[in-house]
Structure formats: structure tokens, C-alpha cells
């Protein structure tokens, strides 16, 4: 009788280990799919999004956000540059809008855009231009040393990579991004 109890205990122990192994394997697959299909981590390479983001911060971008809802003014987005690199900016102008930047102040369709919650205005000016369909104007938060060029800052919808969702590094500054 004792031999049968030991045999059953041994079998149950192996089954528990096998079940644990399957659970860990499935969890790893799910996490891998989430970070492959849904989120993309990007390390901030410059100080263009200061003070919100600093050089070296690591941010997770929601790649599905642009397909679920249209990018909104004030959202921080990662985008693909012409040279193949990745950069980040804040959505300022939406498709079909006319944008004018005069001594650092942004005007959308003639109305002043209050960006005091996140932007450090520069003193540059940019002649009025109209965004085409599927085009967005993305600007860095720190505009004091940025050269503003409509061609460079106008991003096509297909070049948007994802909306900033979560700063994961450094540990003492972990934060969720909320829309403005």
C-alpha cells in the first residue's frame, strides 16, 4: 500500500511541475506577443520632449492606438523619419487644418493654441500652411533650439508608430501618459 502512495505522490509532483512549466511557457508567449504586436519600447535619444521626457528615458508606445482612435491634439507620438530613424513629437495640427507659428505661438485656423501645459515655446516663426488629408503636424515640447520646418514636422498617418503609453525607465519616474 505504501508503494502505491509514494508512486501517486511522485506522479502528482511531476504533473504539478509539468503544469507549472506549461503555465510559464504560455505566459512568456503572451508577453512576447503583447510586446511584439501591441507595444514598442523606445529610448529617448534627445531632449526635444523635455521637460516631459528626458534623454535616456524608455517609453512604451501603443502601436494599436492610431487604429483604435484618431490621433488627438496633445498626444505624444513616435514616428518614422525620412532617414529611417525614430523620433517623437506632440500632435499639434490635425488633417485639413491651417497652421501658423508666429514668434513661438501656434495658431490653428487662426485661433491661438494654448500649449502651456507641456510646451516650452521658442521664438521662431513659420509661414501658414495647410495640412493634407492623413497629415499631422508634430512638434517637440522644447522648441527653444528646434529648427521649425513644415516639411520635416508634417508626418503622414502611415509614419506614426504609436502613442506614448508608459514611461518604464528610470524607475523613479515611471508614469502613465494621459491625453491633454
C-alpha positions in Angstrom: 0.0 0.0 0.0 2.8 2.4 0.9 4.4 1.8 -2.5 1.3 2.9 -4.3 1.0 6.1 -2.2 4.6 7.0 -3.0 4.1 6.3 -6.7 1.0 8.5 -6.8 2.8 11.3 -4.9 5.7 11.1 -7.3 3.3 11.2 -10.3 1.3 14.2 -8.9 4.6 16.1 -8.2 5.6 15.6 -11.9 2.2 16.7 -13.1 2.4 19.9 -11.0 5.8 20.6 -12.4 4.6 20.0 -15.9 1.6 22.2 -15.3 3.8 25.0 -13.9 6.1 24.6 -17.0 3.1 24.9 -19.4 1.8 28.0 -17.5 5.2 29.7 -17.6 5.6 28.9 -21.3 2.1 30.3 -22.2 2.7 33.4 -20.1 6.0 34.0 -21.9 4.3 33.6 -25.3 1.5 36.0 -24.3 4.0 38.6 -23.1 6.1 38.2 -26.2 3.0 38.7 -28.4 1.9 41.8 -26.5 5.3 43.4 -26.8 5.6 42.4 -30.5 2.2 43.3 -31.7 0.9 45.9 -29.2 3.7 47.9 -27.6 7.1 49.1 -28.7 9.8 50.3 -26.4 11.9 53.3 -27.4 14.7 55.0 -25.6 14.6 58.8 -25.9 17.7 60.0 -27.8 17.5 63.7 -27.3 16.0 66.4 -25.1 13.3 67.6 -27.6 10.4 66.4 -25.4 11.8 68.0 -22.2 10.5 68.5 -19.5 8.0 65.6 -20.1 10.7 63.2 -21.2 14.4 63.4 -20.7 17.3 61.9 -22.8 17.7 58.2 -21.8 14.1 57.7 -20.7 12.5 54.5 -22.0 8.9 54.8 -23.2 6.4 52.1 -24.3 4.4 53.2 -27.3 0.9 51.8 -28.0 1.1 50.7 -31.7 -2.6 50.0 -31.9 -3.7 53.4 -30.6 -3.8 55.1 -34.0 -6.0 52.3 -35.4 -8.5 52.5 -32.5 -8.9 56.2 -32.4 -7.7 59.2 -34.4 -4.6 60.9 -33.0 -5.7 63.9 -31.0 -4.1 67.3 -30.4 -1.7 67.0 -27.4 -0.9 63.3 -27.8 2.8 62.3 -27.8 3.6 60.0 -30.8 6.6 58.2 -32.0 7.1 58.5 -35.8 9.3 57.2 -38.5 11.7 59.8 -40.0 12.6 60.0 -43.7 16.1 58.6 -42.9 14.6 55.6 -41.2 15.2 56.7 -37.7 12.5 57.1 -35.0 11.6 60.4 -33.3 8.9 61.7 -31.1 6.7 64.7 -31.1 3.4 66.1 -29.8 0.4 66.3 -32.2 -0.3 70.0 -32.8 -2.0 70.1 -36.2 -4.7 67.8 -37.5 -5.5 66.9 -41.1 -7.0 69.8 -43.1 -6.0 72.5 -40.6 -4.1 75.6 -41.4 -1.1 76.2 -39.1 0.8 79.4 -38.4 3.6 79.8 -35.9 4.5 83.3 -35.1 7.3 84.1 -32.6 6.8 80.7 -31.0 3.0 81.0 -30.6 1.0 78.4 -32.6 -2.2 79.3 -34.3 -4.6 76.7 -35.7 -7.1 78.0 -38.3 -6.4 81.5 -36.9 -7.1 80.6 -33.2 -4.3 80.6 -30.6 -3.4 77.2 -29.3 -2.6 77.2 -25.6 0.2 74.7 -25.0 1.3 76.0 -21.6 0.7 72.6 -20.0 3.5 70.9 -21.9 5.4 73.1 -24.4 8.4 75.4 -23.9 7.9 77.9 -26.7 10.7 79.2 -28.9 10.9 82.4 -30.8 10.7 81.0 -34.3 8.1 81.7 -36.9 6.7 79.6 -39.7 4.6 80.8 -42.6 1.0 79.5 -42.7 0.5 76.1 -44.4 -2.4 73.7 -44.6 -2.1 70.0 -43.7 -3.3 67.5 -46.2 -5.5 64.5 -45.6 -3.8 62.0 -43.3 -1.1 64.5 -42.3 -0.4 65.7 -38.8 1.9 68.4 -37.5 4.1 67.0 -34.7 6.4 69.4 -32.7 8.8 68.7 -29.8 7.8 70.1 -26.4 11.1 72.0 -26.1 11.1 74.4 -29.1 13.9 76.7 -27.9 16.6 75.1 -30.1 14.5 73.4 -32.7 14.5 74.4 -36.3 10.9 74.5 -37.4 10.3 73.3 -41.0 6.9 72.4 -42.2 8.2 69.6 -44.4 10.1 67.9 -41.5 7.4 68.3 -38.9 4.5 67.2 -41.2 4.0 63.5 -40.6 1.8 61.2 -42.7 -0.5 58.9 -40.8 1.3 55.8 -42.0 4.6 57.1 -40.5 3.0 57.3 -37.0 4.4 54.4 -35.0 2.4 54.7 -31.7 1.1 56.9 -28.9 3.2 57.2 -25.8 1.6 55.0 -23.1 4.0 54.4 -20.3 7.5 55.6 -19.2 9.2 52.5 -17.8 12.6 53.9 -17.0 14.1 55.3 -14.9 12.4 53.5 -12.1 11.8 56.6 -10.0 9.9 58.3 -12.9 7.6 55.6 -14.0 4.4 57.2 -15.3 1.3 56.7 -17.5 0.7 59.2 -20.2 -2.6 60.9 -20.2 -4.1 62.9 -23.1 -4.1 66.7 -22.8 
